[in-house]
Amino acid sequence: MLNSRTHLAVPPGATIREQLADRHMPQKEFALRMDMSEKHISRLINGDVQLTPDVAVRLEMVLGVPAPFWLKLEASYREQIVKVKIENNLEEEITLARLMPYSEMVKAGWLTREKEWSKRVVQLRQYFEVAKLDLLMAMPAAGLAFRRLGKSDKSIYASLAWLQQVKRMARAIPSPPFDHGSLERLLPHFRSMTRQNPEQIMAELTDALLSCGISLIFLNHVRGSFLHGVSMLHGKSIVIGLTARGKYADRFWFSFFHELAHVLTGHLSLAPSEVREREADGLARHLLIPKDQYETFIAASDFSQDAIIRFAEHACVAAGIVVGRLQKDKQIAYNQFNDLKMQVERINTG
């Protein structure tokens, strides 16, 4: 016997059991009269095997109940099983759907608003391109590396929603195969671009990356995802998605160089790991501020505003990035020189 919130699937065997009880007939004797094994009769009564036309005719002979009656019971039982499974699966999917940032996805235009949760489930299946929502966690993670700071119960689902939108947007961007050499040659140019407001150079930054086979997508973060960026393989090309979270540009640029680090080190063909995230962090720091120059600056122990500005000019990097690095390394307090950090209002193309 199977049941869901509104459906109950009762096997024909329940009626057979009642008939045997009325006749005070042991199951062993019944099996003998049916010319069937006790094991098969037991499975028939429990609904584990299908009641066939042959069995229905035998039941008519032994119990005096017409064969069509038994076949109708069997058909009804099988139909109810399907309905029970569908409803139970839907209930499980609704539980998963409730963890999704549905309202934000609607607001962003990724979904259309539906009141009924069953319809929301269908929408989410189509959005994520899966037959069932519980398949999301089984999707392969190889080829994907993302920077996520912090965790919450709903963070993984918010992250999956954001990542899927990046993938969907990437399909509309034709790009040449990835060229590792071209990317390396552009690194000094990207570092010098940090001195400009990201909002004003999006097009230039996007075109530069596209020239070496990388599609750059800016997408507002989904609340609770804690995502800063993502890099992934896309055929022979590469996709980098950035959220531009926070009000300071130095955070944006670090996320940008963090994802470039994943690309340069070949992480995208490997499964994501905390070790690779740390490796990307370390390389991003050196790409933004060359290691030898930074060590020389630290050794001088002059962290005045004028010294920071002079060093930033020498390193061809934004002063705010130097401030952020010094704060992170605890050379200065987090409330010092934040006026040197460039602020961003909104970076988004989706």
Secondary structure as UniProt FT lines:
FT   STRAND          2..3
FT   STRAND          8..9
FT   HELIX           13..23
FT   HELIX           27..34
FT   HELIX           38..45
FT   TURN            46..47
FT   HELIX           53..63
FT   HELIX           67..97
FT   TURN            98..99
FT   HELIX           102..107
FT   TURN            108..109
FT   HELIX           117..128
FT   HELIX           133..138
FT   TURN            142..143
FT   STRAND          144..148
FT   TURN            153..154
FT   HELIX           155..170
FT   TURN            171..172
FT   HELIX           180..193
FT   TURN            194..195
FT   HELIX           198..200
FT   HELIX           202..210
FT   TURN            211..213
FT   STRAND          214..218
FT   TURN            223..224
FT   STRAND          227..234
FT   TURN            235..236
FT   STRAND          237..242
FT   HELIX           249..264
FT   TURN            265..266
FT   HELIX           267..269
FT   HELIX           274..288
FT   HELIX           291..300
FT   HELIX           305..315
FT   HELIX           319..328
FT   TURN            329..330
FT   TURN            334..335
FT   HELIX           338..340
//
